[in-house]
Amino acid sequence: MEATREIYWNIGHGVVIPMYLLTFAAFGILAWGFWKRLPVWRQGKPLNRFDRYDERVKRLVSVVLSQDKVARVKDGGIPHALFFWGFLTLFAGTLLVMLQADFFTPLMNVNILKGEFYKAFSLVLDLAGLGTILMLAGLSIRRFVVKPDGLETVNDDRIIHQLLFAILLTGFCVEGARMAATELHQNPDLARFSPVGYVFAQMFTAYTDDSIRTVHTVLWWVHFTLVLGFIAALPYTKLRHILTTSINSFFAPLEEKGTIGTLNMEDESQEQFGATKVTDLTWKDIFDADACTSCKRCQDRCPASATDKPLSPMKVVKQVGEVAWTAPDSSLVETVTADALWSCTTCRACQDICPAEIEHVNKILEMRRSLSLMEGEFPGDEVRTAVSNVEVNGNPFGLAYASRGDWAEGLPVARVSDGEEADILYFAGCYASFDKRNRDVARSFVKICAAAGITVGILGKDEKCCGEPVRKLGNEYLYQMVAQENIETMKASGAKKVVTTCPHCFNTLSRDYRDLGFELETEHYATFIHSLMESGRLALAPEQKRFPFTYHDSCYLGRYKDIFTEPRAVLAAAGGDLREMDRSGCDSFCCGAGGGRILAEEKLGTKISEARVRMAGETGAPLLVSNCPFCLTMFEDGIKTGGFEESIKVRDLAEIVAERIVT
């Protein structure tokens, strides 16, 4: 007998029409549920996320099917991905059965569910179903027994888990009843290709044939009703994330990471800058709340949350959704609270790890814009002073702009603003220009370039703060003012390429300034030094005894620009023996200075810099290497306040390379 089975066994083909009518009704309830949510999403401002359609579709398919972002976190992520793949396999199998019974057989008189293919089909679906049950059990134990800190559990979760278990178990019960009547004794060789169904079939061996048929009919309708309930419940429960999270992959931003909308500050008709109410955000910001799965990954990786500050990226997203649904005219800023908003370091760890493609950072920045531009608020008086200093002196320290190039005295640098020519324009930034510790980094970089035969030019007194810290604090007006001045100065200098030792300057010049007409090639010194080594222009002499170190991936070079390998390669060539921290690469922990926090005192919770220095100390390496003036400054402070002076020192990549140049 050829391996196959009768579809609709014991149920009969008379069930087809009512089955489809009920299915259409379930999908109608589903569609109606999402239709009712549409007006809430539309409260937000317009945003075009339907451009580059082909690219978005490819991304959607890739992200959903691969589940790579879900599986990136092993705890909960891997079983969730396996559950998804198992459930998807069961859905595909059910769809194939439907096509066979209702289209292939009656319309084309073709049966594909037979022979060896049917055996493989039965085996795959049984194993997929078993795996799905096991993964669901694991996820249930994690949520209801282990209960990880911060993982919110509501009544929805219990109902959903019970519903999924009921669907899977009744499905196997239906299969077991059918097999008990048709395969268990009549065709045992075929029954072995449904191993899980074979086990369930044992429950019915003592039943008469009529009893099995009665139980099978009841179970079939119970299973079918549960599936319809699952479909209909999607928009009304947390299950909606199955669709909204997937769709959010289509709506994900395709611009360069960290892109911020540039405001038209000259638009006199604009009455509101930033977001005070939820209606000041975009529709995508509101939709994000429906896509959020409350997995708390963003919260787990948030440096502010980890150091007891009043910020949870997950909570911010949820608050946007709650306000949109319950009180759209109320103050969103007051709901989230200013302390939570100012606590953000814009490190982007939340967005990087989010499996739902939620955009946390820009929501916070829009609310900061409201506080800064509309209310004139800042996180402290020291920040207000620093912002005023940027406006008056072009730097947050309030030092005379005429002294900005003093750090380069005695060094072979050209003053390009005076007409001198150079191979590269070094945009030093405020810290390398004025901070005593970071001036050593600037001098080291010039020494490296000189050894490689690269002439370095600077703007000196004509350079101003790039504007990144004040922009991240919400002051778009001041940012654009200093940015336009810098752009005009660099254009007039005749420079062809800009290099900077600051990742914040690097991001601002290479991405944000583009909206304002800046076109010069811009590079961070880590990749620039690496290219000099690769081309043979720079030779290093590693010490005979290699030095142990741990390396800190600054947020604005790592997560924002995906630059991870080049700095490590440079340090290895200099004789370094790397000991990675647990939080490194994309998972790196912030120093605490991003988002304009470099200008603010850390008054809430514990110091982020101390937490990061402690992570570095746990590697046993006596040296912590950074590639950012903000990080270097924060770590110097964290070492002192945290009592790590005797165990670890911090140095910049350029300082280490400069000491090991072959002369």
Stockholm file with secondary structure:
# STOCKHOLM 1.0

chainA/1-663         MEATREIYWNIGHGVVIPMYLLTFAAFGILAWGFWKRLPVWRQGKPLNRFDRYDERVKRLVSVVLSQDKVARVKDGGIPHALFFWGFLTLFAGTLLVMLQADFFTPLMNVNILKGEFYKAFSLVLDLAGLGTILMLAGLSIRRFVVKPDGLETVNDDRIIHQLLFAILLTGFCVEGARMAATELHQNPDLARFSPVGYVFAQMFTAYTDDSIRTVHTVLWWVHFTLVLGFIAALPYTKLRHILTTSINSFFAPLEEKGTIGTLNMEDESQEQFGATKVTDLTWKDIFDADACTSCKRCQDRCPASATDKPLSPMKVVKQVGEVAWTAPDSSLVETVTADALWSCTTCRACQDICPAEIEHVNKILEMRRSLSLMEGEFPGDEVRTAVSNVEVNGNPFGLAYASRGDWAEGLPVARVSDGEEADILYFAGCYASFDKRNRDVARSFVKICAAAGITVGILGKDEKCCGEPVRKLGNEYLYQMVAQENIETMKASGAKKVVTTCPHCFNTLSRDYRDLGFELETEHYATFIHSLMESGRLALAPEQKRFPFTYHDSCYLGRYKDIFTEPRAVLAAAGGDLREMDRSGCDSFCCGAGGGRILAEEKLGTKISEARVRMAGETGAPLLVSNCPFCLTMFEDGIKTGGFEESIKVRDLAEIVAERIVT
#=GR chainA/1-663 SS CCSCCCTTTTTCGGGHHHHHHHHHHHHHHHHHHHHHHHHHHTTSBCCCCCSSHHHHHHHHHHHHHHCHHHHTSHHHHHHHHHHHHHHHHHHHHHHHHHHIIIIIIIIICCCCSCHHHHHHHHHHHHHHHHHHHHHHHHHHHIIIIICCTTCCCCHHHHHHHHHHHHHHHHHHHHHHHHHHHHTTTTCHHHHTTSHHHHHHHGGGTTSCHHHHHHHHHHHHHHHHHHHHHHHHHGGGSGGGHHHHHHHHHHHSCCSCTTCCCCCCTTCTTCCCCSCSSGGGSBHHHHHHHHHCCCCCHHHHHCHHHHTTCSCCHHHHHHHHHHHHHHCTTSCHHHHHCHHHHHHCCCCCHHHHHCTTCCCHHHHHHHHHHIIIIITCCCSCHHHHHHHHHHHHHSSTTCCCGGGTTGGGTTSCEEEGGGTCCCSEEECCHHHHHHCHHHHHHHHHHHHHHHHTTCCEEECGGGCCCCSHHHHHTTCHHHHHHHHHHHHHHHHHHTCSEEEESCHHHHHHHHTGGGGGTCCCEEEEHHHHHHHHHHTTSCCBCCCSSCEEEEECCCTTTTTTTCCCHHHHHHHHHTTEEECCCSSCGGGCCCCSCTTTGGGSCCCSSSCHHHHHHHHHHTTTCSEEEESCHHHHHHHHHHHHHTTCTTTCEEEEHHHHHHHTBCC
#=GC SS_cons         CCSCCCTTTTTCGGGHHHHHHHHHHHHHHHHHHHHHHHHHHTTSBCCCCCSSHHHHHHHHHHHHHHCHHHHTSHHHHHHHHHHHHHHHHHHHHHHHHHHIIIIIIIIICCCCSCHHHHHHHHHHHHHHHHHHHHHHHHHHHIIIIICCTTCCCCHHHHHHHHHHHHHHHHHHHHHHHHHHHHTTTTCHHHHTTSHHHHHHHGGGTTSCHHHHHHHHHHHHHHHHHHHHHHHHHGGGSGGGHHHHHHHHHHHSCCSCTTCCCCCCTTCTTCCCCSCSSGGGSBHHHHHHHHHCCCCCHHHHHCHHHHTTCSCCHHHHHHHHHHHHHHCTTSCHHHHHCHHHHHHCCCCCHHHHHCTTCCCHHHHHHHHHHIIIIITCCCSCHHHHHHHHHHHHHSSTTCCCGGGTTGGGTTSCEEEGGGTCCCSEEECCHHHHHHCHHHHHHHHHHHHHHHHTTCCEEECGGGCCCCSHHHHHTTCHHHHHHHHHHHHHHHHHHTCSEEEESCHHHHHHHHTGGGGGTCCCEEEEHHHHHHHHHHTTSCCBCCCSSCEEEEECCCTTTTTTTCCCHHHHHHHHHTTEEECCCSSCGGGCCCCSCTTTGGGSCCCSSSCHHHHHHHHHHTTTCSEEEESCHHHHHHHHHHHHHTTCTTTCEEEEHHHHHHHTBCC
//
